[in-house]
């Protein structure tokens, strides 16, 4: 049994409810973040809260608390759940207002903070790597739904994940209409090339500017690895020396097979392992103190 924050109150999980008229439920009209706490510290909290407020601003939702208030409320939610290692999900919807589509008719925003635990992949998958398929479902057009806005509408990702599941794979890879690799269903993607370059798709193709992605770029450059943000195709992915995915929940996970093609020698590579270790060390030694 956990404790959830909803609109100024901390309530038991089983009592945590929103209206059936909440626009987050009816229309996916809201934004969210996925955040991790390690060893009693919230990792990259400022970056996550900044992105949450930017997403809300872009869709004309005014979050009814300051960033500092939000951060402390988030920390208090973790404390009330007695967690030192946690996955935190802050959610802000436009609020409650009938069945009409007009967004300006909604009342005050609904603010929810959930603190719990999450496991996307087993320890064996981090040791051995995962397999993916390129989904026939394409990533949303950035002009239709800007990927920099972490909105509550994740149907695009859910359907791609279902494709992977039906194909017996662990993850799905999105392409854009031009055939370029964009990202995984809920993670960013990197390849390490034969030219000794670490490459990740640029965000203008439709990829989220992930906070873990940016952290990995910083780690790699500090190690003297040449990092590029440039388009690449399935052919480039199939023939990479190494590949891995990054995300707040997934952290850094090796990708060793795509569409039945083995990447490199089919094992997590040297660069991947180095970045995984550096990322884990960073998460254990930095962040916003909860206690």
Secondary structure, DSSP 4 states (H G I P E B T S, - for coil): --EEEETTEEEEGGG----TTBHHHHH--EEE--EEEETTEETTHHHHHHHHHHHHHHTT---SS-HHHHHHHHHHHHHHTT-SSEEEEEEEE--B--S---GGG--SPEEEEEEE---SS-HHHHHH-EEEEE-SSPPPPTTTS-TTS-BS--HHHHHHHHHHHHTT-SEEEEE-TTSBEEEESSSEEEEE-TTSEEEE--GGGT----HHHHHHHHHHHHTT-EEEE---BHHHHHT-SEEEEEETTTEEEEEEEETTEEPTTSS--HHHHHHHHHHHHHHHS-SEE--
